[in-house]
Amino acid sequence: MKLNLLLILLILPFEAISSKNLPRIANPQSEKIYFPPNSGSEWKTKSIASLGWNSIKAQELLEYLEQKNTKSFIILHNGKMVMENYFNGHTAVSPWYWASAGKTLTSITTGIAEQEGFININNKVSDYIGTGWTNETLAQENLITCRNLLTMTSGLNDAVKDGVSAENLLYEADAGKRWAYSNVYVKLQDVVSNATGKSWNAYFSTALKDKIGMSGAWIKAGNNSLYWSNTRSMARFGLLALNKGNWNGTQIINTNYFSDATNSSQNINLSYGYLWWLNGKSSFHLPQSQMQFAGPLISGAPNDLFCALGKNDQKIYVVPSENLVVIRMGKSADNTNFARSDFDEMLWKKLNAVMTQ
């Protein structure tokens, strides 16, 4: 699997495309961001023609998406729906899993718990869930803070992908000394639940989900929980992220935390924030690898893009400079199960062709 990953990386373009060379949308900041009502099916639209986009290339994009096992695809500009398409029997009300793109839901909900005074992300995890939650020594375990879980720098071994019981959480390095993508982040859900005195589902729903009109539920999958929802719910969350945690005038998550979450969170993997992936950095790491790769995460995408990426190509792309949110749900585009894949590069090549003026 690692060999296949390296081969994929070798065929990707290594030169970063500067944002100044990307197609621009005329006056992207001149229009107020639209928010759909929290109930009902109303969602204002905007035509491809009104943006000066290429309708022929848009059709080619849709054909490509269908070929690549896509179930649903949405583009928002300033919150308004520009494209909303469903494929292969999927509909606007069909649920689908977010996979690791749902890590960003945990990131934002953890931040809300902090702003409400329930936790401090700089405190050690054992302050909230007790000691013995890992197979480390007490001294090693006490180095791990909630921030380390948010940034994938717990130092715990990442070989066990799903198991987060104590016997599977083995010492690999001191917290903060190693970046490794794993599901140990899910312990943040226990932190929030214990600190608030509510189940994770209950707190998540009242703190985030209900406030922005999302549907969906956390469903147990092995040792982890995956979030399932319709595609518009994923788009709502992307719109919240585009507006820096503010939903139609209500600041759901404070701007300082949101800024920290969507900027480099440590100096090992510059392309990672608080469970968000970041573009436009000088280097990046990938899951199940300690290799550092030069260049941005997605060379064909705008430098300021940040994103939620999940197994089998679940995507939330947020581009503040263009006021864009792009959503893709479906099966794996190219039988590559990693969160980031060569599909990201090809999809942005197609998107850039659509947005050329």
Backbone hydrogen bonds, N-H to C=O, Kabsch-Sander energy under -0.5 kcal/mol:
donor,donor_aa,acceptor,acceptor_aa,energy
5,L,1,M,-1.9
6,L,2,K,-2.2
7,L,3,L,-2.2
8,I,4,N,-2.1
9,L,5,L,-2.1
10,L,6,L,-2.0
11,I,7,L,-1.1
11,I,8,I,-0.6
12,L,8,I,-0.6
12,L,9,L,-0.8
17,I,299,S,-1.6
18,S,16,A,-0.7
21,N,18,S,-1.8
22,L,19,S,-0.9
30,S,27,N,-1.6
34,Y,78,N,-3.1
46,K,81,M,-2.4
51,L,47,S,-0.7
51,L,48,I,-0.8
52,G,49,A,-1.4
53,W,48,I,-2.0
54,N,354,V,-3.0
55,S,53,W,-0.8
58,A,54,N,-1.6
59,Q,55,S,-1.8
60,E,56,I,-1.8
61,L,57,K,-2.2
62,L,58,A,-2.0
63,E,59,Q,-2.1
64,Y,60,E,-2.2
65,L,61,L,-2.7
66,E,62,L,-2.2
67,Q,63,E,-2.0
68,K,64,Y,-1.5
69,N,66,E,-1.1
70,T,65,L,-1.9
71,K,329,M,-2.8
72,S,329,M,-1.9
73,F,85,N,-2.3
74,I,327,I,-2.0
75,I,83,M,-2.3
76,L,325,V,-3.0
77,H,80,K,-2.6
78,N,323,N,-2.6
80,K,77,H,-2.0
81,M,44,K,-2.6
82,V,75,I,-2.9
82,V,80,K,-0.5
83,M,75,I,-1.5
85,N,73,F,-2.7
87,F,71,K,-2.3
90,H,87,F,-2.1
94,S,91,T,-1.0
96,W,229,S,-2.2
98,W,227,Y,-2.9
101,A,98,W,-1.8
102,G,99,A,-2.0
103,K,100,S,-1.7
104,T,101,A,-1.2
105,L,102,G,-0.9
106,T,102,G,-1.3
107,S,103,K,-2.1
108,I,104,T,-2.3
109,T,105,L,-2.3
110,T,106,T,-2.3
111,G,107,S,-1.8
112,I,108,I,-2.1
113,A,109,T,-2.2
114,E,110,T,-1.7
115,Q,111,G,-2.4
116,E,112,I,-1.8
117,G,114,E,-1.9
118,F,113,A,-2.4
119,I,113,A,-0.9
123,N,120,N,-2.2
125,V,144,I,-2.3
127,D,124,K,-1.6
128,Y,125,V,-2.0
129,I,125,V,-1.6
130,G,126,S,-1.4
135,N,169,L,-2.9
141,E,137,T,-2.7
142,N,138,L,-2.3
143,L,140,Q,-1.2
144,I,141,E,-1.7
145,T,143,L,-0.6
146,C,123,N,-2.2
147,R,121,I,-2.4
149,L,145,T,-1.4
150,L,146,C,-2.0
151,T,147,R,-1.8
152,M,148,N,-0.6
152,M,149,L,-0.6
153,T,148,N,-2.5
155,G,178,R,-0.5
157,N,170,L,-3.1
161,K,159,A,-0.8
168,N,165,S,-1.9
169,L,165,S,-0.8
169,L,166,A,-1.0
170,L,168,N,-1.3
172,E,155,G,-1.8
172,E,173,A,-0.6
173,A,155,G,-1.9
176,G,153,T,-3.0
177,K,174,D,-2.1
180,A,152,M,-2.4
180,A,178,R,-0.5
183,N,161,K,-0.7
185,Y,182,S,-0.7
186,V,183,N,-1.9
187,K,184,V,-2.1
188,L,185,Y,-2.7
189,Q,186,V,-1.5
190,D,186,V,-0.8
191,V,187,K,-2.2
192,V,188,L,-2.6
193,S,189,Q,-2.2
194,N,190,D,-2.8
195,A,191,V,-2.4
196,T,192,V,-2.3
197,G,193,S,-1.7
198,K,193,S,-0.8
203,Y,199,S,-2.6
204,F,200,W,-2.8
205,S,201,N,-2.1
206,T,202,A,-2.0
207,A,203,Y,-2.8
208,L,204,F,-2.2
209,K,204,F,-1.9
210,D,205,S,-3.1
212,I,208,L,-1.1
212,I,209,K,-0.9
213,G,210,D,-0.7
214,M,209,K,-2.2
217,A,228,W,-2.0
219,I,226,L,-3.1
221,A,224,N,-3.8
224,N,221,A,-1.8
226,L,219,I,-2.8
228,W,217,A,-2.5
229,S,96,W,-2.1
234,M,230,N,-1.1
235,A,231,T,-2.1
236,R,232,R,-2.4
237,F,233,S,-1.9
238,G,234,M,-2.2
239,L,235,A,-2.4
240,L,236,R,-2.2
241,A,237,F,-2.1
242,L,238,G,-2.5
243,N,239,L,-1.8
244,K,241,A,-1.8
245,G,240,L,-2.6
246,N,240,L,-0.6
246,N,243,N,-1.3
247,W,250,T,-3.3
248,N,246,N,-0.7
250,T,247,W,-1.7
251,Q,249,G,-0.6
252,I,245,G,-2.1
252,I,250,T,-1.1
253,I,245,G,-1.3
258,F,254,N,-2.2
259,S,255,T,-2.5
260,D,256,N,-2.2
261,A,257,Y,-2.6
262,T,258,F,-1.4
263,N,260,D,-1.1
265,S,272,Y,-2.2
270,L,268,I,-0.6
272,Y,269,N,-1.2
273,G,276,W,-3.0
274,Y,261,A,-2.2
275,L,150,L,-1.1
275,L,273,G,-1.1
277,W,307,C,-2.8
278,L,271,S,-2.3
279,N,305,L,-2.5
284,F,293,F,-2.1
289,S,286,L,-1.1
293,F,284,F,-2.9
295,G,282,S,-3.0
301,A,298,I,-1.6
305,L,302,P,-1.6
306,F,318,V,-2.1
307,C,277,W,-2.8
308,A,316,I,-2.1
310,G,314,Q,-2.5
313,D,310,G,-0.9
314,Q,310,G,-1.5
315,K,313,D,-0.5
315,K,328,R,-2.8
316,I,308,A,-2.0
317,Y,326,V,-2.9
318,V,306,F,-2.4
319,V,324,L,-2.7
322,E,319,V,-1.1
323,N,319,V,-0.7
323,N,320,P,-0.8
324,L,319,V,-2.0
325,V,76,L,-1.9
326,V,317,Y,-2.4
327,I,74,I,-2.9
328,R,315,K,-2.0
329,M,72,S,-2.2
331,K,69,N,-2.2
337,N,335,N,-0.5
344,D,341,S,-1.4
345,E,341,S,-0.6
346,M,342,D,-2.0
347,L,343,F,-2.9
348,W,344,D,-2.0
349,K,345,E,-1.7
350,K,346,M,-2.0
351,L,347,L,-2.6
352,N,348,W,-2.5
353,A,349,K,-1.5
354,V,350,K,-1.7
355,M,351,L,-2.2
356,T,352,N,-0.6
356,T,353,A,-0.5
